[in-house]
Amino acid sequence: MSDSNVVASTDTSTLPNSKRKLSTEETDSNKMMQMPSLFLECHPIDNPEDLLGVVRSPPRWVQRVAPIAPRSEFVMQNKLSNCHTEKDQFGARKRLDARTVPKTLVCHDYRGGYQADKYLHYPYEEIVGNGYTFYNWAQIDVFVYFSHHFITIPPLCWINAAHANGVKILGTLITEFGDGKNTCDEKIFKDIRSMREFTLSLVELTRVFGFDGWLLNIENRVDNVEVLKEFVPLLTEMLHQENSGSLVIWYDSVTVAGELLWQNELNDKNRYFFDSCDGIFLNYSWNEQNLSKSAAEAKQRHLDVYVGIDVFGRNFFGGGMFNTHKAVDVAAKYNLSIAIFAPGWTHETLGNVDLFFEKFYNRDSAFWSSLWPYLYTHPLNNYFTTNFYIGLDKLVLLAINMTSRYLFDGDIQHRCPAS
């Protein structure tokens, strides 16, 4: 990692000309990632050597992280309704104890993460107006900001938007391929001492940046598996001591023998990790028999089994996309929780079309409407105000050199993020 990447933030009082139109090259997502750091930014960590430095010298934006808002203790199951519903079907919905119903986790994974959402100031209409946003906060319980960097720290906008809605937000720890194996065997899980130092740094990172836990995604063989087996319960225990509401979720990949062998179910090969943390995120290539076995294996902890739902439909039950509801229906049959991976598919695959945002919004609304009967709504815990704003400025008021109202100075508690 270069020195410029080690620094977790870059601040400047000079913003570029807000009236300038972006060129085609600049609007390309890959090019945008290479733009100079002219704004205060949110960054991941790409190797273990940089972790302690970020913990000791965090970016100034951590001071703007909002605490998580309290949520109601009950939920209501959603129902489809239309104008032909009989009048006697309307009325108060039955309230259910939120602890007794399946949970919904959303795993972001939009174009690899850290797109426009990494900037704390949005100076261009083109970046903001057609960005990806998520607005179904009342229907989910956990939000994971995902990327393929070693340590994914959720950007400020996502932390505050989740917290404003009482949703827990997790970062991601990922190792994969040959480099990931070296990181595990030669660095973070080299021995018990190295593992404990790494765990302490992760706990402190979580506290300093104000998010709520981790998705652990170890996708490479681990030779020192006994050290890994010490790591998962230790991290979980230490985070719970720091924050009783924190979460650690294990991704179904490495087995208890240290092999990279996705199970697509909960069984004896991955149960140790499930028992050592707050839940398991099942790999996506499952069938109905896998879910039946998982429910039986989990017993009273069946709500801590998150069935992987790949919206892109890669080797996935029902094909995903607008058929994603078929897989969710099977998970609901066994009273298991769900982990919806890459719902930004509705935006990412739209292509270069006229009226882009309008078409994205229609696609996204159709997608979430298809899942509606399987989700539970958390009632509002604050006074209700209406402004019909979902986090994107299509007509940004930049004529007087003002930045977008969406993310000025990190004030997004009542806004939805955009990528």
C-alpha positions as CSV (number, residue, x, y, z in Angstrom):
1,M,0.0,0.0,0.0
2,S,1.3,3.5,-0.9
3,D,1.6,6.2,1.7
4,S,-1.4,8.0,0.2
5,N,-3.6,5.0,0.9
6,V,-2.4,4.6,4.5
7,V,-3.9,7.9,5.4
8,A,-7.5,7.3,6.2
9,S,-8.7,10.7,5.1
10,T,-7.8,13.8,3.1
11,D,-9.1,17.2,4.0
12,T,-9.1,20.4,2.0
13,S,-10.9,23.7,2.0
14,T,-10.7,24.1,-1.7
15,L,-13.4,22.4,-3.8
16,P,-13.3,22.2,-7.6
17,N,-15.6,24.4,-9.7
18,S,-19.0,22.9,-9.0
19,K,-20.4,24.2,-12.4
20,R,-18.0,22.2,-14.5
21,K,-19.5,19.2,-16.3
22,L,-17.7,15.9,-16.0
23,S,-16.2,14.3,-19.0
24,T,-17.1,10.8,-20.2
25,E,-13.8,9.5,-18.7
26,E,-14.5,11.1,-15.4
27,T,-17.9,9.6,-15.1
28,D,-16.7,6.1,-15.7
29,S,-16.6,4.4,-12.3
30,N,-13.1,3.0,-12.8
31,K,-11.7,6.4,-13.7
32,M,-13.5,8.0,-10.8
33,M,-11.7,5.8,-8.4
34,Q,-8.4,7.3,-9.7
35,M,-9.5,10.9,-9.3
36,P,-7.3,13.1,-7.0
37,S,-8.4,13.1,-3.3
38,L,-9.9,16.6,-3.4
39,F,-12.6,15.8,-0.8
40,L,-12.6,14.3,2.6
41,E,-12.9,10.6,1.9
42,C,-13.6,7.3,3.5
43,H,-11.1,4.5,2.8
44,P,-10.7,0.7,3.4
45,I,-7.5,-0.8,4.8
46,D,-5.6,-3.1,2.4
47,N,-3.1,-4.8,4.7
48,P,-2.6,-5.6,8.4
49,E,0.4,-3.3,8.8
50,D,-1.8,-0.3,8.3
51,L,-4.5,-1.2,10.8
52,L,-2.9,0.1,13.9
53,G,-2.0,3.4,12.3
54,V,-5.6,4.0,11.3
55,V,-6.8,3.2,14.8
56,R,-4.3,5.6,16.4
57,S,-4.8,8.4,13.8
58,P,-8.4,8.0,12.5
59,P,-9.9,10.5,10.0
60,R,-11.6,13.5,11.5
61,W,-15.0,12.3,10.1
62,V,-15.3,9.8,12.9
63,Q,-16.4,12.7,15.1
64,R,-19.5,13.0,12.9
65,V,-20.7,9.4,13.3
66,A,-24.2,9.3,14.8
67,P,-25.2,6.7,17.5
68,I,-27.7,4.1,16.5
69,A,-31.3,5.1,17.2
70,P,-33.4,2.9,19.4
71,R,-35.9,0.6,17.6
72,S,-39.3,-0.6,18.6
73,E,-39.4,-4.0,20.2
74,F,-42.1,-5.2,17.8
75,V,-42.6,-5.6,14.1
76,M,-45.4,-6.1,11.6
77,Q,-45.4,-8.6,8.8
78,N,-46.0,-7.0,5.5
79,K,-48.9,-7.9,3.3
80,L,-49.6,-7.2,-0.3
81,S,-52.7,-5.1,-0.8
82,N,-54.4,-3.4,-3.8
83,C,-57.5,-1.3,-4.6
84,H,-59.7,-4.4,-4.8
85,T,-59.0,-5.5,-1.1
86,E,-62.2,-5.9,0.8
87,K,-62.8,-3.2,3.4
88,D,-62.9,-5.7,6.3
89,Q,-59.3,-6.5,5.5
90,F,-58.1,-3.1,6.6
91,G,-57.2,-2.4,10.2
92,A,-54.5,-2.6,12.7
93,R,-51.8,-5.1,12.0
94,K,-50.8,-7.7,14.5
95,R,-47.6,-6.8,16.3
96,L,-44.9,-9.4,16.6
97,D,-42.0,-9.6,19.0
98,A,-39.0,-8.6,16.8
99,R,-36.9,-11.3,18.5
100,T,-39.1,-14.1,17.2
101,V,-39.2,-13.4,13.5
102,P,-36.6,-14.0,10.7
103,K,-34.2,-11.1,10.2
104,T,-33.2,-9.4,6.9
105,L,-29.6,-8.6,6.2
106,V,-28.6,-6.5,3.2
107,C,-25.0,-6.9,1.8
108,H,-24.2,-3.8,-0.2
109,D,-21.5,-4.9,-2.8
110,Y,-22.2,-2.1,-5.3
111,R,-19.5,-2.1,-8.0
112,G,-16.9,-3.2,-5.5
113,G,-17.7,-0.5,-3.0
114,Y,-16.2,3.0,-2.4
115,Q,-17.7,4.7,-5.3
116,A,-19.1,8.2,-5.0
117,D,-20.2,7.2,-1.5
118,K,-16.7,7.5,-0.2
119,Y,-16.7,11.3,-0.6
120,L,-18.1,13.4,2.2
121,H,-18.8,16.2,-0.3
122,Y,-20.6,15.7,-3.6
123,P,-19.7,18.6,-5.9
124,Y,-21.2,17.2,-9.1
125,E,-24.7,16.7,-10.2
126,E,-23.7,13.8,-12.5
127,I,-22.3,11.8,-9.6
128,V,-25.2,12.4,-7.2
129,G,-28.2,12.5,-9.5
130,N,-27.9,9.0,-10.9
131,G,-26.2,7.2,-8.0
132,Y,-27.4,4.0,-6.3
133,T,-29.4,4.6,-3.1
134,F,-31.1,2.3,-0.6
135,Y,-34.2,3.4,1.2
136,N,-36.0,0.3,2.6
137,W,-34.4,0.7,6.0
138,A,-37.6,0.0,7.9
139,Q,-37.7,-3.5,6.5
140,I,-34.2,-4.7,7.3
141,D,-32.2,-5.4,10.5
142,V,-28.6,-5.5,9.4
143,F,-26.6,-3.7,6.7
144,V,-23.2,-4.9,5.6
145,Y,-20.9,-2.7,3.6
146,F,-18.9,-5.1,1.5
147,S,-15.8,-4.8,-0.7
148,H,-12.8,-7.0,-1.6
149,H,-10.4,-4.9,0.4
150,F,-8.8,-6.6,3.4
151,I,-10.8,-4.5,5.9
152,T,-13.9,-2.7,4.7
153,I,-14.8,0.3,6.9
154,P,-18.3,1.5,6.1
155,P,-18.3,5.1,4.7
156,L,-19.8,7.8,7.0
157,C,-22.9,8.2,4.9
158,W,-23.9,4.5,5.3
159,I,-23.1,4.4,9.0
160,N,-25.3,7.4,9.8
161,A,-28.1,6.5,7.5
162,A,-28.3,3.0,9.0
163,H,-28.0,4.3,12.5
164,A,-30.7,7.0,11.9
165,N,-33.1,4.1,11.1
166,G,-32.0,1.8,14.0
167,V,-30.2,-0.6,11.7
168,K,-26.9,-2.2,12.7
169,I,-24.1,-1.8,10.1
170,L,-21.1,-4.1,9.8
171,G,-17.8,-3.8,8.2
172,T,-16.2,-6.7,6.3
173,L,-12.9,-8.6,7.0
174,I,-12.0,-10.6,3.9
175,T,-9.0,-12.7,2.9
176,E,-9.0,-14.6,-0.4
177,F,-6.8,-16.4,-2.9
178,G,-3.0,-16.8,-2.5
179,D,-2.5,-13.3,-0.9
180,G,-5.2,-14.0,1.6
181,K,-3.7,-17.3,2.6
182,N,-0.3,-15.6,3.2
183,T,-2.1,-12.9,5.3
184,C,-3.7,-15.5,7.4
185,D,-0.8,-17.9,7.9
186,E,2.1,-15.4,8.0
187,K,0.4,-12.4,9.7
188,I,-3.0,-12.3,11.5
189,F,-3.2,-16.0,12.4
190,K,0.5,-16.7,12.5
191,D,0.3,-17.5,16.2
192,I,-1.9,-16.8,19.2
193,R,0.0,-13.5,20.1
194,S,-0.4,-12.1,16.5
195,M,-4.1,-13.1,16.5
196,R,-4.7,-11.4,19.9
197,E,-3.0,-8.2,18.7
198,F,-5.1,-8.2,15.5
199,T,-8.3,-8.8,17.5
200,L,-7.6,-5.9,19.9
201,S,-7.0,-3.6,16.9
202,L,-10.2,-4.8,15.2
203,V,-12.2,-4.1,18.4
204,E,-10.7,-0.7,18.8
205,L,-11.3,0.1,15.1
206,T,-15.0,-0.8,15.5
207,R,-15.3,1.5,18.5
208,V,-13.4,4.4,17.0
209,F,-15.4,4.3,13.7
210,G,-18.7,3.7,15.5
211,F,-20.1,0.8,13.5
212,D,-21.6,-2.4,14.9
213,G,-19.5,-5.4,14.1
214,W,-18.1,-7.6,11.3
215,L,-18.8,-10.0,8.5
216,L,-15.9,-12.5,8.6
217,N,-15.2,-13.7,5.1
218,I,-12.2,-16.0,5.0
219,E,-12.1,-17.5,1.5
220,N,-8.8,-19.3,1.4
221,R,-7.3,-22.3,3.1
222,V,-6.0,-21.6,6.6
223,D,-3.1,-23.8,7.8
224,N,-3.2,-22.4,11.4
225,V,-6.8,-23.3,11.8
226,E,-6.6,-23.7,15.5
227,V,-5.6,-20.0,15.8
228,L,-8.6,-19.1,13.6
229,K,-10.8,-21.1,15.9
230,E,-9.6,-19.0,18.8
231,F,-10.0,-15.8,16.9
232,V,-13.8,-16.0,16.2
233,P,-15.0,-16.5,19.7
234,L,-12.5,-14.0,21.1
235,L,-13.5,-11.2,18.7
236,T,-17.2,-11.9,19.4
237,E,-16.7,-11.8,23.2
238,M,-14.5,-8.7,23.1
239,L,-17.0,-6.8,20.9
240,H,-19.9,-7.8,23.1
241,Q,-18.0,-6.5,26.1
242,E,-17.5,-3.2,24.3
243,N,-21.0,-3.0,22.8
244,S,-23.7,-5.6,23.8
245,G,-25.6,-4.9,20.6
246,S,-22.6,-5.7,18.3
247,L,-22.7,-8.6,15.8
248,V,-20.1,-11.0,14.3
249,I,-21.4,-13.1,11.4
250,W,-19.3,-15.9,9.9
251,Y,-19.5,-16.5,6.1
252,D,-19.8,-20.1,5.1
253,S,-16.5,-20.8,3.4
254,V,-13.7,-22.3,5.5
255,T,-14.4,-25.5,7.4
256,V,-13.3,-26.4,10.9
257,A,-10.4,-28.3,9.3
258,G,-9.2,-25.1,7.6
259,E,-10.3,-26.2,4.1
260,L,-11.9,-23.7,1.7
261,L,-15.0,-25.7,1.1
262,W,-18.4,-24.0,0.9
263,Q,-21.1,-26.1,2.5
264,N,-24.3,-24.1,1.5
265,E,-25.8,-25.3,4.8
266,L,-25.1,-25.4,8.5
267,N,-23.5,-28.7,9.4
268,D,-20.6,-30.3,11.5
269,K,-18.0,-28.8,9.2
270,N,-18.9,-25.2,10.0
271,R,-21.0,-25.4,13.1
272,Y,-18.0,-24.5,15.4
273,F,-17.9,-21.1,13.9
274,F,-21.6,-20.7,14.1
275,D,-21.5,-21.6,17.8
276,S,-18.7,-19.1,18.3
277,C,-20.4,-16.0,17.0
278,D,-23.8,-14.4,16.3
279,G,-24.7,-16.0,13.1
280,I,-23.7,-17.7,9.8
281,F,-24.2,-16.3,6.3
282,L,-24.7,-19.4,4.0
283,N,-23.1,-19.6,0.6
284,Y,-25.5,-19.1,-2.3
285,S,-25.4,-22.4,-4.1
286,W,-27.9,-24.1,-1.8
287,N,-31.0,-26.2,-2.5
288,E,-34.1,-26.8,-0.4
289,Q,-32.6,-29.8,1.3
290,N,-29.7,-27.7,2.5
291,L,-32.1,-25.3,4.1
292,S,-34.1,-28.1,5.7
293,K,-30.9,-29.5,7.2
294,S,-29.7,-26.1,8.3
295,A,-32.9,-25.4,10.2
296,A,-32.7,-28.8,11.9
297,E,-29.0,-28.3,12.8
298,A,-29.5,-24.8,14.2
299,K,-32.4,-25.8,16.4
300,Q,-33.4,-22.8,18.6
301,R,-30.9,-20.6,16.8
302,H,-32.5,-20.9,13.4
303,L,-33.0,-17.1,13.2
304,D,-29.2,-16.8,13.3
305,V,-28.9,-18.6,10.0
306,Y,-28.8,-16.1,7.2
307,V,-29.6,-17.7,3.9
308,G,-27.4,-16.3,1.1
309,I,-29.6,-14.6,-1.6
310,D,-27.5,-13.6,-4.6
311,V,-29.6,-11.0,-6.6
312,F,-27.3,-11.5,-9.6
313,G,-28.4,-15.2,-9.6
314,R,-24.9,-16.8,-10.0
315,N,-25.4,-20.6,-9.6
316,F,-28.4,-19.7,-7.4
317,F,-31.8,-21.1,-6.7
318,G,-34.4,-19.6,-8.9
319,G,-32.0,-17.5,-10.9
320,G,-32.1,-14.4,-8.8
321,M,-32.8,-11.0,-10.4
322,F,-36.6,-10.5,-10.5
323,N,-37.0,-14.1,-9.5
324,T,-35.2,-13.6,-6.2
325,H,-38.5,-13.9,-4.4
326,K,-38.6,-17.6,-5.2
327,A,-35.5,-18.2,-3.1
328,V,-36.7,-16.0,-0.3
329,D,-39.9,-18.0,-0.3
330,V,-38.0,-21.2,0.4
331,A,-36.0,-19.6,3.2
332,A,-39.2,-18.3,4.8
333,K,-40.7,-21.9,4.6
334,Y,-38.0,-23.0,7.1
335,N,-38.2,-19.8,9.2
336,L,-34.6,-18.8,8.5
337,S,-33.3,-15.3,8.1
338,I,-32.0,-14.0,4.8
339,A,-28.9,-12.2,3.6
340,I,-29.6,-10.3,0.4
341,F,-26.4,-9.9,-1.6
342,A,-25.9,-7.1,-4.1
343,P,-29.4,-5.6,-4.4
344,G,-27.8,-2.8,-6.4
345,W,-28.2,-5.1,-9.4
346,T,-31.3,-3.0,-10.2
347,H,-29.0,-0.1,-10.7
348,E,-25.7,-1.7,-11.8
349,T,-27.2,-3.6,-14.8
350,L,-29.4,-0.8,-16.2
351,G,-26.8,0.5,-18.7
352,N,-26.7,3.9,-20.3
353,V,-30.3,4.8,-20.8
354,D,-32.4,7.9,-21.0
355,L,-34.3,8.8,-17.8
356,F,-31.8,6.7,-15.9
357,F,-32.9,7.5,-12.4
358,E,-36.6,7.1,-13.2
359,K,-36.0,3.6,-14.7
360,F,-33.7,2.6,-11.8
361,Y,-36.4,3.6,-9.3
362,N,-39.0,1.6,-11.2
363,R,-36.8,-1.5,-11.3
364,D,-35.8,-1.1,-7.7
365,S,-39.4,-0.6,-6.5
366,A,-40.5,-3.7,-8.5
367,F,-37.7,-5.8,-7.0
368,W,-38.5,-4.9,-3.4
369,S,-42.2,-5.2,-3.9
370,S,-41.7,-8.8,-4.9
371,L,-40.0,-9.4,-1.6
372,W,-42.5,-7.4,0.4
373,P,-44.6,-10.3,1.9
374,Y,-41.5,-11.9,3.3
375,L,-40.2,-8.8,5.1
376,Y,-41.2,-7.3,8.5
377,T,-41.6,-3.6,9.0
378,H,-40.2,-1.9,12.1
379,P,-42.6,0.9,13.2
380,L,-41.3,4.4,13.3
381,N,-39.8,5.4,16.7
382,N,-39.7,9.1,16.0
383,Y,-42.1,11.8,14.9
384,F,-43.0,11.3,11.2
385,T,-42.2,14.0,8.7
386,T,-42.7,13.9,5.0
387,N,-40.3,15.2,2.4
388,F,-40.3,12.4,-0.3
389,Y,-36.5,12.6,-0.5
390,I,-34.6,9.3,-1.0
391,G,-31.0,10.7,-1.0
392,L,-30.4,11.8,-4.5
393,D,-30.3,15.4,-5.9
394,K,-31.3,15.2,-9.5
395,L,-31.3,19.0,-9.8
396,V,-28.5,19.9,-7.4
397,L,-28.5,23.6,-6.5
398,L,-24.9,24.4,-7.3
399,A,-25.3,27.8,-9.0
400,I,-23.9,29.5,-5.9
401,N,-21.1,27.0,-5.2
402,M,-23.1,25.0,-2.6
403,T,-22.4,21.3,-2.2
404,S,-25.3,18.8,-2.3
405,R,-27.7,19.0,0.6
406,Y,-27.3,15.2,0.8
407,L,-23.9,15.0,2.4
408,F,-22.8,18.5,3.4
409,D,-20.5,18.3,6.4
410,G,-21.6,14.7,6.9
411,D,-25.1,15.7,7.9
412,I,-27.1,12.7,6.6
413,Q,-29.1,11.5,9.5
414,H,-32.4,11.9,7.6
415,R,-31.0,11.2,4.1
416,C,-30.3,8.0,2.2
417,P,-26.8,7.4,0.9
418,A,-26.0,7.1,-2.8
419,S,-23.1,5.3,-4.5
